[in-house]
Amino acid sequence: MTGLYYEDFEVGETIRHEKRRTISESDNQRFCDMTMNQQPLHLDSAFAAETDFGERIVNGLLTMSLAVGLTIPDTTDGTIVANLSYDNVEHPAPVYHGDTIRAQSTVTDKRETSDGDRGVVTMHVEAFVVGEEERLVCEFDRTALSLKRPD
């Protein structure tokens, strides 16, 4: 278990997650198939070539899901009760096949539950494509119900 307990989170702290992931064409295809999203912008190179993007782009929900996954080892691995919400989702720039993603989480709020047994932690998660110049490709707020440190 590598995650943080409720007491370990500090409001204002930014956690830069070291894990990265390169998204392949196959990843995007499988994700679209699993979610039954057949949007041609993600799957049809001829269609996508005629759009403002000029080529296929990665499904935004795959980008968001990957961002969550990259944060888990450093935040809630083994210490979470449940994810409560994902809010304020934005995709300011596209992700293309072959792009490598990294993430960071900034703790924006925390509070104990009314029974005092657990805590609610909110983090602002940002995903970036790495390269010469990083670009922000997804951001959202993630709220989790976290375990308190065992006595």
Buried (B, 14 or more C-beta within 10 A) or exposed (E): EEBBBBEBBEEEEEBEBEEEBEBEBEBBBEBBEEEEBEBEBBBEEEEBEEEEEEEBBBBBBBBBBBBBBBBBBBBBEEBBBEEBEEEEBEBEEBBBBEBEBBBBBBBBEBEEBEEEEBBBBBBBBBBBBEEEEEBEBBBBBBBBBBBBEEE
